[in-house]
């Protein structure tokens, strides 16, 4: 699952008063997973497994699908695949 907006994710965490550590504990994932989702630059990451995305949204009391969307692979006419 792909994070829709890093800024929205950060804002949700701030609104709920969550730190990387507290959200990771509530969502049952690693602190580094949350940190990677929040970060910018080379260490940034914007994808997690569907179960992790669901648990993060639940931990933030966010509506399902409000922070993450399914990552879709698209085939081009050249036969190469890319993420949409």
Secondary structure, DSSP 8 states (H G I E B T S, - for coil): -EES-HHHHHHHHHHHT--HHHHHHHHTS-HHHHHHHH--GGG---B--HHHHHHHHHHTT--TTSSEE---EEE-TTS-EEE-
